[in-house]
Amino acid sequence: MKRAVDERVQQLIDRMPEESLEAWEERSAVREYDGGLSRPHAEAMALLDLLDGEPELLSSARVYRVDLDDEPRHFVSSSEQLLREHAASLGGEIAARRSVAWTVDEEFGGLAELVVAG
């Protein structure tokens, strides 16, 4: 992965999930080469593009779907490793990882209740 020219941009993209970095690089390149922007400007605008579409990208909290006995269960975690271990203790594994906003909207119709995991 390439590093951002501006250290502030780099600090922010370091907080994004791995799958978003590829999108940032692609958008940055398009803005630089096709749009004629300087590299620092293109990188900053690409970051703003991503954040405009998914403002919680900089949050480490994600929703993970774990399929247990053919029934999906959703967990919110800021640590994929911790969730992976918890899923294994339940006899499952991570089936999907999504943003909190996407999951609440798409999986729960705009409202989800959080309960303490046992």
Backbone as XML, in Angstrom:
<?xml version="1.0"?>
<chain id="A" units="angstrom">
  <residue number="1" name="MET">
    <atom name="N" x="0.832" y="-1.182" z="0.000"/>
    <atom name="CA" x="0.000" y="0.000" z="0.000"/>
    <atom name="C" x="0.881" y="1.251" z="0.000"/>
  </residue>
  <residue number="2" name="LYS">
    <atom name="N" x="0.444" y="2.216" z="-0.759"/>
    <atom name="CA" x="1.211" y="3.460" z="-0.794"/>
    <atom name="C" x="0.942" y="4.291" z="0.449"/>
  </residue>
  <residue number="3" name="ARG">
    <atom name="N" x="1.861" y="5.159" z="0.768"/>
    <atom name="CA" x="1.698" y="6.063" z="1.903"/>
    <atom name="C" x="1.259" y="7.417" z="1.382"/>
  </residue>
  <residue number="4" name="ALA">
    <atom name="N" x="0.444" y="8.085" z="2.169"/>
    <atom name="CA" x="-0.025" y="9.420" z="1.808"/>
    <atom name="C" x="1.113" y="10.420" z="1.952"/>
  </residue>
  <residue number="5" name="VAL">
    <atom name="N" x="1.092" y="11.421" z="1.121"/>
    <atom name="CA" x="2.099" y="12.485" z="1.186"/>
    <atom name="C" x="1.921" y="13.276" z="2.481"/>
  </residue>
  <residue number="6" name="ASP">
    <atom name="N" x="0.690" y="13.630" z="2.798"/>
    <atom name="CA" x="0.404" y="14.416" z="3.988"/>
    <atom name="C" x="0.263" y="13.484" z="5.195"/>
  </residue>
  <residue number="7" name="GLU">
    <atom name="N" x="1.001" y="13.767" z="6.247"/>
    <atom name="CA" x="0.993" y="12.896" z="7.425"/>
    <atom name="C" x="-0.382" y="12.846" z="8.093"/>
  </residue>
  <residue number="8" name="ARG">
    <atom name="N" x="-1.132" y="13.950" z="8.054"/>
    <atom name="CA" x="-2.477" y="13.944" z="8.647"/>
    <atom name="C" x="-3.399" y="12.989" z="7.907"/>
  </residue>
  <residue number="9" name="VAL">
    <atom name="N" x="-3.294" y="12.966" z="6.586"/>
    <atom name="CA" x="-4.093" y="12.017" z="5.793"/>
    <atom name="C" x="-3.664" y="10.598" z="6.132"/>
  </residue>
  <residue number="10" name="GLN">
    <atom name="N" x="-2.362" y="10.362" z="6.245"/>
    <atom name="CA" x="-1.857" y="9.027" z="6.569"/>
    <atom name="C" x="-2.370" y="8.561" z="7.928"/>
  </residue>
  <residue number="11" name="GLN">
    <atom name="N" x="-2.380" y="9.451" z="8.905"/>
    <atom name="CA" x="-2.876" y="9.080" z="10.235"/>
    <atom name="C" x="-4.330" y="8.639" z="10.182"/>
  </residue>
  <residue number="12" name="LEU">
    <atom name="N" x="-5.112" y="9.281" z="9.338"/>
    <atom name="CA" x="-6.522" y="8.912" z="9.221"/>
    <atom name="C" x="-6.708" y="7.607" z="8.456"/>
  </residue>
  <residue number="13" name="ILE">
    <atom name="N" x="-5.971" y="7.426" z="7.370"/>
    <atom name="CA" x="-6.163" y="6.170" z="6.621"/>
    <atom name="C" x="-5.594" y="4.977" z="7.383"/>
  </residue>
  <residue number="14" name="ASP">
    <atom name="N" x="-4.654" y="5.216" z="8.289"/>
    <atom name="CA" x="-4.144" y="4.129" z="9.132"/>
    <atom name="C" x="-5.238" y="3.575" z="10.048"/>
  </residue>
  <residue number="15" name="ARG">
    <atom name="N" x="-6.269" y="4.356" z="10.290"/>
    <atom name="CA" x="-7.368" y="3.931" z="11.164"/>
    <atom name="C" x="-8.487" y="3.227" z="10.408"/>
  </residue>
  <residue number="16" name="MET">
    <atom name="N" x="-8.408" y="3.219" z="9.074"/>
    <atom name="CA" x="-9.470" y="2.613" z="8.271"/>
    <atom name="C" x="-9.240" y="1.116" z="8.102"/>
  </residue>
  <residue number="17" name="PRO">
    <atom name="N" x="-10.318" y="0.358" z="7.885"/>
    <atom name="CA" x="-10.153" y="-1.071" z="7.636"/>
    <atom name="C" x="-9.412" y="-1.325" z="6.323"/>
  </residue>
  <residue number="18" name="GLU">
    <atom name="N" x="-8.747" y="-2.450" z="6.251"/>
    <atom name="CA" x="-7.911" y="-2.820" z="5.101"/>
    <atom name="C" x="-8.648" y="-2.688" z="3.770"/>
  </residue>
  <residue number="19" name="GLU">
    <atom name="N" x="-9.903" y="-3.145" z="3.726"/>
    <atom name="CA" x="-10.631" y="-3.124" z="2.459"/>
    <atom name="C" x="-10.910" y="-1.710" z="1.960"/>
  </residue>
  <residue number="20" name="SER">
    <atom name="N" x="-10.890" y="-0.731" z="2.837"/>
    <atom name="CA" x="-11.112" y="0.652" z="2.423"/>
    <atom name="C" x="-9.857" y="1.292" z="1.851"/>
  </residue>
  <residue number="21" name="LEU">
    <atom name="N" x="-8.697" y="0.760" z="2.191"/>
    <atom name="CA" x="-7.442" y="1.334" z="1.701"/>
    <atom name="C" x="-7.324" y="1.214" z="0.188"/>
  </residue>
  <residue number="22" name="GLU">
    <atom name="N" x="-7.766" y="0.090" z="-0.356"/>
    <atom name="CA" x="-7.719" y="-0.089" z="-1.806"/>
    <atom name="C" x="-8.616" y="0.933" z="-2.504"/>
  </residue>
  <residue number="23" name="ALA">
    <atom name="N" x="-9.795" y="1.157" z="-1.948"/>
    <atom name="CA" x="-10.708" y="2.156" z="-2.516"/>
    <atom name="C" x="-10.086" y="3.543" z="-2.439"/>
  </residue>
  <residue number="24" name="TRP">
    <atom name="N" x="-9.419" y="3.845" z="-1.313"/>
    <atom name="CA" x="-8.756" y="5.148" z="-1.171"/>
    <atom name="C" x="-7.667" y="5.311" z="-2.222"/>
  </residue>
  <residue number="25" name="GLU">
    <atom name="N" x="-6.840" y="4.291" z="-2.396"/>
    <atom name="CA" x="-5.769" y="4.368" z="-3.395"/>
    <atom name="C" x="-6.324" y="4.574" z="-4.802"/>
  </residue>
  <residue number="26" name="GLU">
    <atom name="N" x="-7.378" y="3.847" z="-5.132"/>
    <atom name="CA" x="-7.972" y="3.952" z="-6.471"/>
    <atom name="C" x="-8.559" y="5.340" z="-6.704"/>
  </residue>
  <residue number="27" name="ARG">
    <atom name="N" x="-9.319" y="5.822" z="-5.740"/>
    <atom name="CA" x="-9.928" y="7.154" z="-5.880"/>
    <atom name="C" x="-8.863" y="8.247" z="-5.952"/>
  </residue>
  <residue number="28" name="SER">
    <atom name="N" x="-7.832" y="8.069" z="-5.154"/>
    <atom name="CA" x="-6.738" y="9.029" z="-5.153"/>
    <atom name="C" x="-6.060" y="9.086" z="-6.526"/>
  </residue>
  <residue number="29" name="ALA">
    <atom name="N" x="-5.781" y="7.914" z="-7.091"/>
    <atom name="CA" x="-5.121" y="7.853" z="-8.409"/>
    <atom name="C" x="-5.998" y="8.473" z="-9.493"/>
  </residue>
  <residue number="30" name="VAL">
    <atom name="N" x="-7.281" y="8.191" z="-9.461"/>
    <atom name="CA" x="-8.194" y="8.752" z="-10.465"/>
    <atom name="C" x="-8.226" y="10.271" z="-10.356"/>
  </residue>
  <residue number="31" name="ARG">
    <atom name="N" x="-8.312" y="10.781" z="-9.133"/>
    <atom name="CA" x="-8.352" y="12.238" z="-8.952"/>
    <atom name="C" x="-7.035" y="12.895" z="-9.387"/>
  </residue>
  <residue number="32" name="GLU">
    <atom name="N" x="-5.929" y="12.199" z="-9.150"/>
    <atom name="CA" x="-4.631" y="12.759" z="-9.537"/>
    <atom name="C" x="-4.422" y="12.703" z="-11.049"/>
  </residue>
  <residue number="33" name="TYR">
    <atom name="N" x="-4.577" y="11.529" z="-11.634"/>
    <atom name="CA" x="-4.225" y="11.352" z="-13.049"/>
    <atom name="C" x="-5.330" y="11.801" z="-13.998"/>
  </residue>
  <residue number="34" name="ASP">
    <atom name="N" x="-6.551" y="11.464" z="-13.702"/>
    <atom name="CA" x="-7.649" y="11.861" z="-14.590"/>
    <atom name="C" x="-8.175" y="13.252" z="-14.263"/>
  </residue>
  <residue number="35" name="GLY">
    <atom name="N" x="-8.110" y="13.606" z="-12.979"/>
    <atom name="CA" x="-8.641" y="14.901" z="-12.558"/>
    <atom name="C" x="-7.637" y="16.022" z="-12.556"/>
  </residue>
  <residue number="36" name="GLY">
    <atom name="N" x="-6.340" y="15.675" z="-12.683"/>
    <atom name="CA" x="-5.304" y="16.691" z="-12.739"/>
    <atom name="C" x="-4.966" y="17.348" z="-11.412"/>
  </residue>
  <residue number="37" name="LEU">
    <atom name="N" x="-5.355" y="16.735" z="-10.290"/>
    <atom name="CA" x="-5.030" y="17.312" z="-8.991"/>
    <atom name="C" x="-3.614" y="16.920" z="-8.579"/>
  </residue>
  <residue number="38" name="SER">
    <atom name="N" x="-3.020" y="17.719" z="-7.713"/>
    <atom name="CA" x="-1.734" y="17.332" z="-7.151"/>
    <atom name="C" x="-1.950" y="16.087" z="-6.303"/>
  </residue>
  <residue number="39" name="ARG">
    <atom name="N" x="-0.893" y="15.333" z="-6.064"/>
    <atom name="CA" x="-1.053" y="14.103" z="-5.288"/>
    <atom name="C" x="-1.606" y="14.368" z="-3.883"/>
  </residue>
  <residue number="40" name="PRO">
    <atom name="N" x="-1.064" y="15.333" z="-3.127"/>
    <atom name="CA" x="-1.624" y="15.578" z="-1.788"/>
    <atom name="C" x="-3.105" y="15.964" z="-1.833"/>
  </residue>
  <residue number="41" name="HIS">
    <atom name="N" x="-3.484" y="16.788" z="-2.807"/>
    <atom name="CA" x="-4.878" y="17.205" z="-2.932"/>
    <atom name="C" x="-5.751" y="16.007" z="-3.306"/>
  </residue>
  <residue number="42" name="ALA">
    <atom name="N" x="-5.290" y="15.194" z="-4.230"/>
    <atom name="CA" x="-6.039" y="14.008" z="-4.654"/>
    <atom name="C" x="-6.235" y="13.038" z="-3.498"/>
  </residue>
  <residue number="43" name="GLU">
    <atom name="N" x="-5.198" y="12.836" z="-2.698"/>
    <atom name="CA" x="-5.301" y="11.921" z="-1.559"/>
    <atom name="C" x="-6.298" y="12.426" z="-0.520"/>
  </residue>
  <residue number="44" name="ALA">
    <atom name="N" x="-6.252" y="13.731" z="-0.246"/>
    <atom name="CA" x="-7.179" y="14.314" z="0.723"/>
    <atom name="C" x="-8.613" y="14.234" z="0.211"/>
  </residue>
  <residue number="45" name="MET">
    <atom name="N" x="-8.826" y="14.514" z="-1.057"/>
    <atom name="CA" x="-10.176" y="14.446" z="-1.623"/>
    <atom name="C" x="-10.684" y="13.007" z="-1.656"/>
  </residue>
  <residue number="46" name="ALA">
    <atom name="N" x="-9.817" y="12.056" z="-1.929"/>
    <atom name="CA" x="-10.220" y="10.648" z="-1.922"/>
    <atom name="C" x="-10.652" y="10.227" z="-0.521"/>
  </residue>
  <residue number="47" name="LEU">
    <atom name="N" x="-9.943" y="10.699" z="0.474"/>
    <atom name="CA" x="-10.318" y="10.404" z="1.863"/>
    <atom name="C" x="-11.683" y="11.007" z="2.171"/>
  </residue>
  <residue number="48" name="LEU">
    <atom name="N" x="-11.911" y="12.240" z="1.754"/>
    <atom name="CA" x="-13.210" y="12.870" z="1.983"/>
    <atom name="C" x="-14.327" y="12.126" z="1.251"/>
  </residue>
  <residue number="49" name="ASP">
    <atom name="N" x="-14.050" y="11.632" z="0.044"/>
    <atom name="CA" x="-15.039" y="10.831" z="-0.695"/>
    <atom name="C" x="-15.479" y="9.631" z="0.130"/>
  </residue>
  <residue number="50" name="LEU">
    <atom name="N" x="-14.501" y="8.914" z="0.683"/>
    <atom name="CA" x="-14.809" y="7.710" z="1.464"/>
    <atom name="C" x="-15.585" y="8.060" z="2.728"/>
  </residue>
  <residue number="51" name="LEU">
    <atom name="N" x="-15.158" y="9.098" z="3.417"/>
    <atom name="CA" x="-15.825" y="9.493" z="4.650"/>
    <atom name="C" x="-17.235" y="10.027" z="4.393"/>
  </residue>
  <residue number="52" name="ASP">
    <atom name="N" x="-17.441" y="10.643" z="3.246"/>
    <atom name="CA" x="-18.770" y="11.130" z="2.889"/>
    <atom name="C" x="-19.733" y="9.960" z="2.722"/>
  </residue>
  <residue number="53" name="GLY">
    <atom name="N" x="-19.249" y="8.862" z="2.158"/>
    <atom name="CA" x="-20.086" y="7.692" z="1.955"/>
    <atom name="C" x="-20.231" y="6.822" z="3.187"/>
  </residue>
  <residue number="54" name="GLU">
    <atom name="N" x="-19.242" y="6.859" z="4.064"/>
    <atom name="CA" x="-19.265" y="6.016" z="5.264"/>
    <atom name="C" x="-18.527" y="6.747" z="6.391"/>
  </residue>
  <residue number="55" name="PRO">
    <atom name="N" x="-19.205" y="7.672" z="7.074"/>
    <atom name="CA" x="-18.554" y="8.509" z="8.082"/>
    <atom name="C" x="-17.888" y="7.743" z="9.215"/>
  </residue>
  <residue number="56" name="GLU">
    <atom name="N" x="-18.344" y="6.531" z="9.497"/>
    <atom name="CA" x="-17.777" y="5.797" z="10.619"/>
    <atom name="C" x="-16.537" y="4.994" z="10.244"/>
  </residue>
  <residue number="57" name="LEU">
    <atom name="N" x="-15.992" y="5.221" z="9.064"/>
    <atom name="CA" x="-14.793" y="4.491" z="8.643"/>
    <atom name="C" x="-13.645" y="4.597" z="9.637"/>
  </residue>
  <residue number="58" name="LEU">
    <atom name="N" x="-13.554" y="5.697" z="10.332"/>
    <atom name="CA" x="-12.441" y="5.903" z="11.245"/>
    <atom name="C" x="-12.684" y="5.282" z="12.617"/>
  </residue>
  <residue number="59" name="SER">
    <atom name="N" x="-13.858" y="4.735" z="12.824"/>
    <atom name="CA" x="-14.166" y="4.047" z="14.069"/>
    <atom name="C" x="-13.707" y="2.603" z="13.962"/>
  </residue>
  <residue number="60" name="SER">
    <atom name="N" x="-13.201" y="2.066" z="15.033"/>
    <atom name="CA" x="-12.760" y="0.676" z="14.999"/>
    <atom name="C" x="-13.916" y="-0.292" z="15.244"/>
  </residue>
  <residue number="61" name="ALA">
    <atom name="N" x="-15.086" y="0.208" z="15.620"/>
    <atom name="CA" x="-16.234" y="-0.666" z="15.873"/>
    <atom name="C" x="-16.830" y="-1.144" z="14.561"/>
  </residue>
  <residue number="62" name="ARG">
    <atom name="N" x="-17.030" y="-2.437" z="14.456"/>
    <atom name="CA" x="-17.637" y="-3.065" z="13.293"/>
    <atom name="C" x="-18.670" y="-4.077" z="13.775"/>
  </residue>
  <residue number="63" name="VAL">
    <atom name="N" x="-19.591" y="-4.404" z="12.906"/>
    <atom name="CA" x="-20.549" y="-5.466" z="13.201"/>
    <atom name="C" x="-20.092" y="-6.703" z="12.445"/>
  </residue>
  <residue number="64" name="TYR">
    <atom name="N" x="-20.063" y="-7.807" z="13.153"/>
    <atom name="CA" x="-19.650" y="-9.087" z="12.574"/>
    <atom name="C" x="-20.832" y="-10.040" z="12.629"/>
  </residue>
  <residue number="65" name="ARG">
    <atom name="N" x="-21.103" y="-10.683" z="11.501"/>
    <atom name="CA" x="-22.144" y="-11.710" z="11.487"/>
    <atom name="C" x="-21.474" y="-13.059" z="11.673"/>
  </residue>
  <residue number="66" name="VAL">
    <atom name="N" x="-21.983" y="-13.798" z="12.625"/>
    <atom name="CA" x="-21.493" y="-15.144" z="12.899"/>
    <atom name="C" x="-22.673" y="-16.086" z="12.694"/>
  </residue>
  <residue number="67" name="ASP">
    <atom name="N" x="-22.499" y="-17.069" z="11.833"/>
    <atom name="CA" x="-23.562" y="-18.040" z="11.585"/>
    <atom name="C" x="-23.389" y="-19.216" z="12.535"/>
  </residue>
  <residue number="68" name="LEU">
    <atom name="N" x="-24.401" y="-19.412" z="13.385"/>
    <atom name="CA" x="-24.401" y="-20.506" z="14.354"/>
    <atom name="C" x="-25.647" y="-21.348" z="14.123"/>
  </residue>
  <residue number="69" name="ASP">
    <atom name="N" x="-25.449" y="-22.631" z="13.846"/>
    <atom name="CA" x="-26.584" y="-23.528" z="13.595"/>
    <atom name="C" x="-27.531" y="-22.938" z="12.558"/>
  </residue>
  <residue number="70" name="ASP">
    <atom name="N" x="-26.976" y="-22.449" z="11.467"/>
    <atom name="CA" x="-27.744" y="-21.866" z="10.356"/>
    <atom name="C" x="-28.563" y="-20.638" z="10.755"/>
  </residue>
  <residue number="71" name="GLU">
    <atom name="N" x="-28.220" y="-20.034" z="11.874"/>
    <atom name="CA" x="-28.895" y="-18.819" z="12.305"/>
    <atom name="C" x="-27.857" y="-17.713" z="12.476"/>
  </residue>
  <residue number="72" name="PRO">
    <atom name="N" x="-28.035" y="-16.608" z="11.759"/>
    <atom name="CA" x="-27.052" y="-15.525" z="11.901"/>
    <atom name="C" x="-27.220" y="-14.786" z="13.221"/>
  </residue>
  <residue number="73" name="ARG">
    <atom name="N" x="-26.087" y="-14.477" z="13.850"/>
    <atom name="CA" x="-26.052" y="-13.630" z="15.037"/>
    <atom name="C" x="-25.096" y="-12.494" z="14.744"/>
  </residue>
  <residue number="74" name="HIS">
    <atom name="N" x="-25.411" y="-11.327" z="15.241"/>
    <atom name="CA" x="-24.600" y="-10.137" z="14.978"/>
    <atom name="C" x="-23.940" y="-9.673" z="16.270"/>
  </residue>
  <residue number="75" name="PHE">
    <atom name="N" x="-22.669" y="-9.328" z="16.153"/>
    <atom name="CA" x="-21.883" y="-8.846" z="17.282"/>
    <atom name="C" x="-21.208" y="-7.539" z="16.894"/>
  </residue>
  <residue number="76" name="VAL">
    <atom name="N" x="-21.141" y="-6.609" z="17.829"/>
    <atom name="CA" x="-20.395" y="-5.369" z="17.635"/>
    <atom name="C" x="-19.096" y="-5.512" z="18.395"/>
  </residue>
  <residue number="77" name="SER">
    <atom name="N" x="-17.976" y="-5.250" z="17.713"/>
    <atom name="CA" x="-16.677" y="-5.369" z="18.372"/>
    <atom name="C" x="-15.696" y="-4.375" z="17.775"/>
  </residue>
  <residue number="78" name="SER">
    <atom name="N" x="-14.778" y="-3.945" z="18.597"/>
    <atom name="CA" x="-13.683" y="-3.098" z="18.107"/>
    <atom name="C" x="-12.427" y="-3.930" z="17.887"/>
  </residue>
  <residue number="79" name="SER">
    <atom name="N" x="-12.516" y="-5.234" z="18.128"/>
    <atom name="CA" x="-11.372" y="-6.133" z="17.945"/>
    <atom name="C" x="-11.808" y="-7.372" z="17.174"/>
  </residue>
  <residue number="80" name="GLU">
    <atom name="N" x="-11.349" y="-7.491" z="15.942"/>
    <atom name="CA" x="-11.695" y="-8.668" z="15.145"/>
    <atom name="C" x="-11.127" y="-9.932" z="15.777"/>
  </residue>
  <residue number="81" name="GLN">
    <atom name="N" x="-9.950" y="-9.844" z="16.351"/>
    <atom name="CA" x="-9.348" y="-11.015" z="16.982"/>
    <atom name="C" x="-10.190" y="-11.502" z="18.163"/>
  </residue>
  <residue number="82" name="LEU">
    <atom name="N" x="-10.635" y="-10.578" z="19.004"/>
    <atom name="CA" x="-11.484" y="-10.935" z="20.135"/>
    <atom name="C" x="-12.787" y="-11.568" z="19.644"/>
  </residue>
  <residue number="83" name="LEU">
    <atom name="N" x="-13.364" y="-10.998" z="18.607"/>
    <atom name="CA" x="-14.611" y="-11.550" z="18.072"/>
    <atom name="C" x="-14.370" y="-12.926" z="17.456"/>
  </residue>
  <residue number="84" name="ARG">
    <atom name="N" x="-13.254" y="-13.096" z="16.767"/>
    <atom name="CA" x="-12.915" y="-14.395" z="16.171"/>
    <atom name="C" x="-12.831" y="-15.478" z="17.263"/>
  </residue>
  <residue number="85" name="GLU">
    <atom name="N" x="-12.199" y="-15.146" z="18.371"/>
    <atom name="CA" x="-12.081" y="-16.083" z="19.495"/>
    <atom name="C" x="-13.455" y="-16.385" z="20.104"/>
  </residue>
  <residue number="86" name="HIS">
    <atom name="N" x="-14.275" y="-15.359" z="20.254"/>
    <atom name="CA" x="-15.614" y="-15.548" z="20.813"/>
    <atom name="C" x="-16.460" y="-16.419" z="19.887"/>
  </residue>
  <residue number="87" name="ALA">
    <atom name="N" x="-16.395" y="-16.138" z="18.589"/>
    <atom name="CA" x="-17.149" y="-16.940" z="17.620"/>
    <atom name="C" x="-16.725" y="-18.402" z="17.684"/>
  </residue>
  <residue number="88" name="ALA">
    <atom name="N" x="-15.428" y="-18.640" z="17.782"/>
    <atom name="CA" x="-14.926" y="-20.017" z="17.867"/>
    <atom name="C" x="-15.428" y="-20.703" z="19.136"/>
  </residue>
  <residue number="89" name="SER">
    <atom name="N" x="-15.493" y="-19.958" z="20.243"/>
    <atom name="CA" x="-15.985" y="-20.548" z="21.499"/>
    <atom name="C" x="-17.462" y="-20.926" z="21.400"/>
  </residue>
  <residue number="90" name="LEU">
    <atom name="N" x="-18.186" y="-20.270" z="20.486"/>
    <atom name="CA" x="-19.592" y="-20.585" z="20.266"/>
    <atom name="C" x="-19.787" y="-21.652" z="19.195"/>
  </residue>
  <residue number="91" name="GLY">
    <atom name="N" x="-18.675" y="-22.054" z="18.568"/>
    <atom name="CA" x="-18.757" y="-23.059" z="17.511"/>
    <atom name="C" x="-19.012" y="-22.481" z="16.139"/>
  </residue>
  <residue number="92" name="GLY">
    <atom name="N" x="-18.675" y="-21.226" z="15.943"/>
    <atom name="CA" x="-18.889" y="-20.582" z="14.645"/>
    <atom name="C" x="-17.662" y="-19.816" z="14.206"/>
  </residue>
  <residue number="93" name="GLU">
    <atom name="N" x="-17.830" y="-19.123" z="13.118"/>
    <atom name="CA" x="-16.762" y="-18.247" z="12.635"/>
    <atom name="C" x="-17.393" y="-17.040" z="11.972"/>
  </residue>
  <residue number="94" name="ILE">
    <atom name="N" x="-16.579" y="-16.027" z="11.770"/>
    <atom name="CA" x="-17.066" y="-14.787" z="11.178"/>
    <atom name="C" x="-17.506" y="-15.065" z="9.740"/>
  </residue>
  <residue number="95" name="ALA">
    <atom name="N" x="-18.740" y="-14.678" z="9.437"/>
    <atom name="CA" x="-19.269" y="-14.858" z="8.088"/>
    <atom name="C" x="-19.229" y="-13.550" z="7.304"/>
  </residue>
  <residue number="96" name="ALA">
    <atom name="N" x="-19.304" y="-12.412" z="7.996"/>
    <atom name="CA" x="-19.284" y="-11.112" z="7.316"/>
    <atom name="C" x="-18.884" y="-10.025" z="8.307"/>
  </residue>
  <residue number="97" name="ARG">
    <atom name="N" x="-18.328" y="-8.947" z="7.744"/>
    <atom name="CA" x="-17.977" y="-7.777" z="8.560"/>
    <atom name="C" x="-18.546" y="-6.561" z="7.836"/>
  </residue>
  <residue number="98" name="ARG">
    <atom name="N" x="-19.298" y="-5.763" z="8.557"/>
    <atom name="CA" x="-19.950" y="-4.593" z="7.975"/>
    <atom name="C" x="-19.845" y="-3.403" z="8.921"/>
  </residue>
  <residue number="99" name="SER">
    <atom name="N" x="-20.163" y="-2.234" z="8.387"/>
    <atom name="CA" x="-20.214" y="-1.051" z="9.238"/>
    <atom name="C" x="-21.453" y="-1.143" z="10.122"/>
  </residue>
  <residue number="100" name="VAL">
    <atom name="N" x="-21.415" y="-0.418" z="11.226"/>
    <atom name="CA" x="-22.550" y="-0.396" z="12.132"/>
    <atom name="C" x="-23.773" y="0.184" z="11.413"/>
  </residue>
  <residue number="101" name="ALA">
    <atom name="N" x="-23.589" y="1.299" z="10.721"/>
    <atom name="CA" x="-24.720" y="1.947" z="10.036"/>
    <atom name="C" x="-25.343" y="1.036" z="8.989"/>
  </residue>
  <residue number="102" name="TRP">
    <atom name="N" x="-24.527" y="0.377" z="8.182"/>
    <atom name="CA" x="-25.057" y="-0.516" z="7.147"/>
    <atom name="C" x="-25.865" y="-1.636" z="7.786"/>
  </residue>
  <residue number="103" name="THR">
    <atom name="N" x="-25.331" y="-2.229" z="8.833"/>
    <atom name="CA" x="-26.003" y="-3.355" z="9.487"/>
    <atom name="C" x="-27.331" y="-2.927" z="10.097"/>
  </residue>
  <residue number="104" name="VAL">
    <atom name="N" x="-27.337" y="-1.807" z="10.801"/>
    <atom name="CA" x="-28.582" y="-1.335" z="11.409"/>
    <atom name="C" x="-29.627" y="-1.073" z="10.330"/>
  </residue>
  <residue number="105" name="ASP">
    <atom name="N" x="-29.231" y="-0.443" z="9.244"/>
    <atom name="CA" x="-30.175" y="-0.139" z="8.169"/>
    <atom name="C" x="-30.622" y="-1.389" z="7.414"/>
  </residue>
  <residue number="106" name="GLU">
    <atom name="N" x="-29.675" y="-2.192" z="6.966"/>
    <atom name="CA" x="-29.983" y="-3.305" z="6.071"/>
    <atom name="C" x="-30.439" y="-4.577" z="6.773"/>
  </residue>
  <residue number="107" name="GLU">
    <atom name="N" x="-29.872" y="-4.877" z="7.911"/>
    <atom name="CA" x="-30.208" y="-6.123" z="8.601"/>
    <atom name="C" x="-31.343" y="-5.958" z="9.608"/>
  </residue>
  <residue number="108" name="PHE">
    <atom name="N" x="-31.489" y="-4.735" z="10.147"/>
    <atom name="CA" x="-32.450" y="-4.535" z="11.219"/>
    <atom name="C" x="-33.484" y="-3.454" z="10.918"/>
  </residue>
  <residue number="109" name="GLY">
    <atom name="N" x="-33.564" y="-3.009" z="9.683"/>
    <atom name="CA" x="-34.594" y="-2.043" z="9.306"/>
    <atom name="C" x="-34.507" y="-0.699" z="9.993"/>
  </residue>
  <residue number="110" name="GLY">
    <atom name="N" x="-33.306" y="-0.304" z="10.397"/>
    <atom name="CA" x="-33.103" y="1.019" z="10.969"/>
    <atom name="C" x="-33.038" y="1.070" z="12.487"/>
  </residue>
  <residue number="111" name="LEU">
    <atom name="N" x="-33.286" y="-0.060" z="13.162"/>
    <atom name="CA" x="-33.250" y="-0.073" z="14.617"/>
    <atom name="C" x="-32.743" y="-1.425" z="15.107"/>
  </residue>
  <residue number="112" name="ALA">
    <atom name="N" x="-31.717" y="-1.404" z="15.938"/>
    <atom name="CA" x="-31.181" y="-2.648" z="16.504"/>
    <atom name="C" x="-30.997" y="-2.443" z="18.000"/>
  </residue>
  <residue number="113" name="GLU">
    <atom name="N" x="-31.259" y="-3.480" z="18.752"/>
    <atom name="CA" x="-31.060" y="-3.440" z="20.197"/>
    <atom name="C" x="-29.796" y="-4.193" z="20.546"/>
  </residue>
  <residue number="114" name="LEU">
    <atom name="N" x="-28.955" y="-3.591" z="21.361"/>
    <atom name="CA" x="-27.743" y="-4.258" z="21.822"/>
    <atom name="C" x="-28.016" y="-4.888" z="23.176"/>
  </residue>
  <residue number="115" name="VAL">
    <atom name="N" x="-27.578" y="-6.117" z="23.352"/>
    <atom name="CA" x="-27.696" y="-6.801" z="24.627"/>
    <atom name="C" x="-26.309" y="-7.329" z="24.998"/>
  </residue>
  <residue number="116" name="VAL">
    <atom name="N" x="-26.086" y="-7.516" z="26.267"/>
    <atom name="CA" x="-24.790" y="-7.993" z="26.741"/>
    <atom name="C" x="-24.617" y="-9.461" z="26.357"/>
  </residue>
  <residue number="117" name="ALA">
    <atom name="N" x="-23.466" y="-9.773" z="25.744"/>
    <atom name="CA" x="-23.177" y="-11.157" z="25.368"/>
    <atom name="C" x="-22.864" y="-11.956" z="26.635"/>
  </residue>
  <residue number="118" name="GLY">
    <atom name="N" x="-23.366" y="-13.183" z="26.677"/>
    <atom name="CA" x="-23.172" y="-14.016" z="27.871"/>
    <atom name="C" x="-21.906" y="-14.793" z="27.873"/>
  </residue>
</chain>
